[in-house]
Amino acid sequence: MFNILRKFRRSDAGAVTVDWVVLTAAIVGLGVAVVVTILQTTADGAEGLGAHLDEQTIKTY
């Protein structure tokens, strides 16, 4: 029984899984932050363009 506990304590296979989970979570978080930033910037630009187009008049002769 003591040998089994010693082998379990020396095993590091679970540590690699934890590293991958943390790395994946960081990548997903960064991706979400980028998407949110791009969507906000795009929405602001679209509102500005819409306001500019609303100000324009059509000349008819």
N, C-alpha and C positions, 0 to 999 in steps of 0.2 A: 504494500500500500504506500509506503514511504517513497518507493521508486516511481510510482505513478504520479504522486504529487510533485516530485522533483522534475520529472519530464514535462508535466503540465506547466510548471513555473518557468521552465527554459524555453518553451514553445513561443514563437513570435508570429505565427501565422495570422492571428487575429489583429495584430498591430498593423499589418499591411492593409487589411480591410478598413480599419479605422482611418488610415491615411488617405485611402482612395475616397472614402465617404466625405471627409473634410475637403479634399481637393475638388471633388465634384460639386459639393455645395457652394464652394467659393466661385467656381466657374459659372454655375447657374445664377448665383446672386449678381455677379458682374454682368452677365447677359441681360438679366431683368433690368438692372440699372441703366444699361445702354439703350434698351428698347424704350424704357420710360422717357429718357432724355430725348431720344429721337422723335417719339410721338408728341411730346410737348412742343418741341421746336417746330415740327411740321404743322401742328395745329395753330400755333402763333403765326406762322407764315401764311397759312391758308386764310386766317381771319384778316390779316393785313391785305392780302390780295383781293379778298371779297369786298373789303371796305373801299379799296381803290377802284374796283370795277363798278361799285354802286355810285361813285362820284362822277363817273364818266357819263356823257350825254351823247346821244346819237343825232347827228345832223341829217335832216332830210331836206331835199330841195324840190 
